[in-house]
Amino acid sequence: MSLAISNIDFLARVLAISTGTLQKEYKNLSIEEIVKAEAKKGNQLAIQLADEIMSNPDFLIQIFQLADPNNKIIIMSQMSEDQISQLLPQMDKKDLLQGLYFFSQEKLMDMLEDIPPEQLVKTVLEMFSKEQIVTYLPEEQLDKFLSSSEFDKNKVLKHMQSIPNEYLAQVLESITGEEVDENTKASDLVKQIGQLDPLQFQDALLNFQPTQKQQLTLSLCKEHEEWFQLFEASAYTNMITQYKQKPEVIKAMEVIEQEEIIKMVEELPQDLLQIVVSQMDTKDFAEQMIEKNPEAIAKLLAT
């Protein structure tokens, strides 16, 4: 960065010299050279500035006009990709999320499939109700869920009692081959289903109509929301792709932990990564430059 895109008026004011003098006597000199020249002349303000030039974030903000994101990008041009990535944890999540707009929806789905299941489910629940999720899931996902060994039979039987008698009877008949008395109570039907051997019990669950599978799955997941994690990540991303647009998806991703958002943003090429970081709070950016990247500042001051 040179004085051509720096705040000449600010530097002149700090050194208590006119802008005309600054431009005439110090034309083509770097900020560092100007400050040193004024210090040699005995300018006490320059002597003081020389001591704090690499430690005063307010000076950096003013002299390099860091409120302008483009000037932050110029500073980052002196930094490596790793150095730029180290700034990401200091950013607000809302600013990091803006970087996700650079990705295609397909890429966003790929990245969502890689985050921890509990965070994916939280994201999905920001976009869909529990009822919608169960309705939109393909039947094969419901079958895998109902066949899961993650929960015991008694829990399934408890929630099975909410299914109408006619469907319970239908399933029991499909397994045993015996006709069920139409006056049999739901509790008795559920008890008989519970007495089936493990393989028959699993077949009974799979023999329910899709609507009853949805009802049973929803009932189970409402009591144990963590069981939504048992569905495949791809089932969720397919659902999102079909029903939601990128802005809705990114808004929902606010619930994802910042560490995971950072991993995603780090996949951007360096030029786009710089644009994301340029949205960082200006004071925080200046402080981070002084603390972690003083060599970048030194290069610019000497240019």
C-alpha positions as CSV (number, residue, x, y, z in Angstrom):
1,M,0.0,0.0,0.0
2,S,1.3,3.5,-0.8
3,L,0.2,7.0,0.1
4,A,-1.7,7.0,-3.2
5,I,-4.4,5.0,-1.4
6,S,-3.6,6.1,2.2
7,N,-5.0,9.1,4.1
8,I,-2.5,11.8,3.3
9,D,-4.5,14.4,5.1
10,F,-4.5,12.3,8.3
11,L,-0.7,11.8,8.2
12,A,-0.2,15.5,7.7
13,R,-2.5,16.3,10.6
14,V,-0.7,13.8,12.9
15,L,2.7,15.3,12.0
16,A,1.4,18.9,12.2
17,I,2.6,19.8,8.7
18,S,0.6,20.9,5.8
19,T,-0.6,18.5,3.1
20,G,1.3,20.7,0.5
21,T,4.5,20.3,2.4
22,L,4.0,16.6,2.7
23,Q,3.4,16.1,-1.0
24,K,6.2,18.5,-2.1
25,E,9.0,17.5,0.3
26,Y,8.2,13.8,0.7
27,K,6.9,12.9,-2.7
28,N,7.3,9.1,-3.4
29,L,8.5,8.4,0.1
30,S,7.0,5.7,2.3
31,I,5.1,6.5,5.5
32,E,8.0,5.1,7.5
33,E,10.5,7.3,5.6
34,I,8.4,10.4,6.1
35,V,8.1,9.8,9.9
36,K,11.8,9.2,10.2
37,A,12.6,12.3,8.2
38,E,10.4,14.4,10.4
39,A,11.8,12.8,13.5
40,K,15.3,13.8,12.4
41,K,14.1,17.4,12.1
42,G,13.1,17.2,15.7
43,N,9.4,17.0,15.1
44,Q,8.3,15.6,18.5
45,L,5.0,14.3,17.0
46,A,7.0,12.2,14.6
47,I,9.3,10.9,17.3
48,Q,6.3,9.9,19.3
49,L,4.6,8.4,16.3
50,A,7.7,6.4,15.4
51,D,7.4,4.7,18.8
52,E,3.7,3.8,18.4
53,I,3.3,3.3,14.7
54,M,3.3,-0.5,15.0
55,S,1.2,-0.6,18.1
56,N,-1.6,1.9,17.6
57,P,-4.6,0.3,15.9
58,D,-6.3,3.7,15.5
59,F,-3.4,5.0,13.6
60,L,-3.5,2.0,11.2
61,I,-7.2,2.5,10.7
62,Q,-6.8,6.1,9.8
63,I,-3.7,6.1,7.7
64,F,-4.7,3.1,5.6
65,Q,-8.5,3.9,5.7
66,L,-9.3,0.4,6.9
67,A,-13.0,1.2,7.0
68,D,-12.8,0.6,3.3
69,P,-12.8,-3.2,2.8
70,N,-10.7,-2.8,-0.3
71,N,-7.8,-1.5,1.8
72,K,-8.0,-4.5,4.1
73,I,-7.6,-6.6,1.0
74,I,-4.5,-4.7,0.0
75,I,-3.0,-5.4,3.4
76,M,-3.9,-9.1,3.1
77,S,-2.1,-9.2,-0.3
78,Q,1.1,-9.2,1.9
79,M,0.0,-12.2,3.8
80,S,-0.1,-16.0,3.2
81,E,-3.3,-18.0,3.0
82,D,-2.5,-19.5,6.4
83,Q,-2.1,-16.0,7.9
84,I,-5.4,-14.9,6.5
85,S,-7.2,-18.1,7.7
86,Q,-5.9,-17.3,11.2
87,L,-8.1,-14.2,11.2
88,L,-11.3,-16.2,10.7
89,P,-11.9,-17.2,14.3
90,Q,-11.9,-13.5,15.2
91,M,-14.8,-12.7,12.9
92,D,-18.5,-12.6,13.7
93,K,-20.4,-15.6,12.6
94,K,-22.8,-13.5,10.5
95,D,-19.9,-12.1,8.5
96,L,-18.4,-15.6,8.0
97,L,-21.8,-16.9,6.8
98,Q,-21.7,-14.3,4.0
99,G,-18.7,-16.2,2.6
100,L,-20.9,-19.2,2.0
101,Y,-22.7,-17.4,-0.8
102,F,-19.6,-17.9,-2.9
103,F,-20.3,-21.7,-3.0
104,S,-22.8,-23.4,-5.2
105,Q,-25.8,-25.0,-3.5
106,E,-24.3,-28.4,-4.5
107,K,-21.1,-27.6,-2.7
108,L,-23.0,-26.4,0.4
109,M,-24.8,-29.7,0.5
110,D,-21.5,-31.6,0.3
111,M,-20.1,-29.6,3.2
112,L,-23.3,-30.1,5.2
113,E,-22.9,-33.8,4.9
114,D,-19.5,-33.5,6.5
115,I,-20.5,-31.7,9.7
116,P,-21.4,-33.6,12.9
117,P,-24.9,-35.2,12.7
118,E,-26.3,-33.2,15.6
119,Q,-25.4,-29.9,13.9
120,L,-26.9,-31.1,10.6
121,V,-30.1,-31.9,12.3
122,K,-30.2,-28.5,14.1
123,T,-29.8,-26.9,10.7
124,V,-32.5,-29.0,9.1
125,L,-34.9,-28.2,11.9
126,E,-34.4,-24.5,11.2
127,M,-35.9,-25.1,7.7
128,F,-38.4,-27.8,8.3
129,S,-40.9,-28.9,11.0
130,K,-40.5,-32.4,12.4
131,E,-43.7,-33.3,10.6
132,Q,-42.3,-32.0,7.3
133,I,-39.1,-33.9,7.8
134,V,-40.8,-37.2,8.3
135,T,-43.1,-36.6,5.4
136,Y,-40.3,-35.7,3.0
137,L,-38.0,-38.6,3.9
138,P,-38.1,-41.5,1.5
139,E,-39.7,-44.7,2.7
140,E,-36.4,-46.5,2.7
141,Q,-35.1,-44.1,5.3
142,L,-38.1,-44.7,7.5
143,D,-37.5,-48.5,7.1
144,K,-33.8,-48.1,8.1
145,F,-34.9,-46.0,11.1
146,L,-37.5,-48.4,12.3
147,S,-35.1,-51.3,11.9
148,S,-32.4,-49.5,13.9
149,S,-31.0,-51.2,17.0
150,E,-30.6,-47.7,18.7
151,F,-33.8,-48.0,20.6
152,D,-35.4,-50.9,22.4
153,K,-38.7,-52.7,21.4
154,N,-40.6,-51.4,24.4
155,K,-40.2,-47.8,23.2
156,V,-41.5,-48.7,19.8
157,L,-44.4,-50.6,21.3
158,K,-45.3,-47.6,23.5
159,H,-45.6,-45.3,20.4
160,M,-47.3,-48.0,18.3
161,Q,-50.4,-47.6,20.4
162,S,-51.2,-44.3,18.7
163,I,-51.7,-46.2,15.3
164,P,-55.4,-47.0,14.5
165,N,-56.5,-50.6,15.2
166,E,-57.2,-51.4,11.6
167,Y,-53.6,-50.9,10.7
168,L,-52.3,-52.8,13.7
169,A,-54.6,-55.7,12.9
170,Q,-53.5,-55.6,9.2
171,V,-49.8,-55.9,10.1
172,L,-50.4,-58.6,12.6
173,E,-52.3,-60.7,10.1
174,S,-49.6,-60.1,7.5
175,I,-47.1,-61.7,9.8
176,T,-49.1,-64.5,11.5
177,G,-51.4,-65.3,8.6
178,E,-54.3,-65.5,11.2
179,E,-57.3,-63.3,11.1
180,V,-57.6,-60.8,14.0
181,D,-60.9,-60.1,15.7
182,E,-62.0,-56.6,14.8
183,N,-63.1,-55.9,18.4
184,T,-59.6,-56.5,19.7
185,K,-58.3,-53.5,21.7
186,A,-55.3,-51.6,20.4
187,S,-53.3,-52.4,23.6
188,D,-53.9,-56.1,23.0
189,L,-52.9,-55.9,19.4
190,V,-49.7,-54.1,20.3
191,K,-49.0,-56.7,23.0
192,Q,-49.4,-59.5,20.4
193,I,-47.0,-57.7,18.0
194,G,-44.5,-57.3,20.9
195,Q,-44.6,-61.1,21.4
196,L,-43.4,-61.8,17.9
197,D,-39.8,-63.0,17.6
198,P,-37.2,-60.3,16.6
199,L,-37.3,-61.0,12.9
200,Q,-41.1,-61.1,12.8
201,F,-41.3,-57.9,14.8
202,Q,-39.0,-56.1,12.4
203,D,-41.1,-57.4,9.5
204,A,-44.2,-56.1,11.2
205,L,-42.7,-52.6,11.4
206,L,-41.8,-52.7,7.7
207,N,-45.2,-53.9,6.7
208,F,-47.0,-50.8,8.0
209,Q,-48.3,-48.4,5.3
210,P,-46.0,-45.4,4.6
211,T,-48.4,-43.1,6.5
212,Q,-48.2,-45.3,9.6
213,K,-44.4,-45.5,9.3
214,Q,-44.3,-41.7,9.3
215,Q,-46.7,-41.5,12.3
216,L,-44.6,-44.0,14.3
217,T,-41.3,-42.4,13.3
218,L,-42.6,-38.9,14.1
219,S,-43.9,-40.0,17.5
220,L,-40.5,-41.6,18.4
221,C,-38.5,-38.6,17.2
222,K,-40.7,-36.1,19.0
223,E,-39.9,-37.8,22.3
224,H,-36.2,-38.3,21.4
225,E,-35.1,-35.5,19.0
226,E,-31.6,-36.9,18.9
227,W,-33.0,-39.9,16.9
228,F,-33.3,-37.6,13.9
229,Q,-29.5,-38.1,13.7
230,L,-30.1,-41.7,12.7
231,F,-31.2,-40.7,9.2
232,E,-28.5,-40.5,6.5
233,A,-27.0,-37.0,5.9
234,S,-27.7,-37.4,2.2
235,A,-31.4,-37.8,2.9
236,Y,-31.4,-34.4,4.5
237,T,-29.3,-32.7,1.8
238,N,-31.6,-34.1,-0.9
239,M,-34.6,-32.7,1.0
240,I,-32.9,-29.3,1.3
241,T,-32.0,-29.3,-2.4
242,Q,-35.5,-30.1,-3.4
243,Y,-37.4,-27.6,-1.2
244,K,-35.0,-24.7,-0.2
245,Q,-33.0,-22.0,-2.0
246,K,-29.4,-21.0,-1.0
247,P,-30.4,-17.9,1.1
248,E,-32.8,-20.0,3.2
249,V,-30.1,-22.6,3.6
250,I,-27.4,-20.2,4.7
251,K,-29.7,-18.4,7.1
252,A,-30.5,-21.8,8.7
253,M,-26.7,-22.5,9.0
254,E,-26.4,-19.8,11.7
255,V,-27.0,-22.6,14.2
256,I,-23.8,-24.5,13.1
257,E,-20.8,-24.0,15.4
258,Q,-18.4,-21.4,14.3
259,E,-15.5,-23.9,14.0
260,E,-17.4,-25.8,11.4
261,I,-18.3,-22.6,9.4
262,I,-14.7,-21.7,9.4
263,K,-13.7,-25.0,7.9
264,M,-16.2,-24.4,5.1
265,V,-15.0,-20.8,4.5
266,E,-11.4,-22.0,4.4
267,E,-12.2,-24.0,1.2
268,L,-12.5,-20.7,-0.7
269,P,-9.7,-19.7,-3.0
270,Q,-7.5,-17.0,-1.5
271,D,-9.0,-14.1,-3.5
272,L,-12.4,-14.9,-2.2
273,L,-11.1,-15.6,1.3
274,Q,-9.7,-12.1,1.4
275,I,-13.1,-10.7,0.4
276,V,-14.7,-12.5,3.3
277,V,-12.1,-11.4,5.8
278,S,-12.4,-7.8,4.6
279,Q,-15.8,-7.7,6.3
280,M,-14.1,-8.2,9.6
281,D,-14.7,-5.5,12.2
282,T,-12.2,-2.7,11.4
283,K,-10.8,-2.3,14.9
284,D,-10.5,-6.0,15.4
285,F,-8.7,-6.3,12.0
286,A,-6.2,-3.5,13.0
287,E,-5.5,-5.2,16.3
288,Q,-5.0,-8.6,14.7
289,M,-2.6,-7.0,12.2
290,I,-0.5,-5.5,15.0
291,E,-0.6,-8.7,17.2
292,K,-0.1,-11.4,14.6
293,N,1.0,-9.8,11.3
294,P,3.3,-6.9,12.1
295,E,5.6,-7.9,9.2
296,A,2.7,-7.2,6.8
297,I,2.3,-3.8,8.3
298,A,6.0,-3.1,8.2
299,K,6.1,-3.9,4.5
300,L,3.3,-1.5,3.8
301,L,4.7,1.3,5.9
302,A,8.0,0.9,4.1
303,T,6.5,1.0,0.6
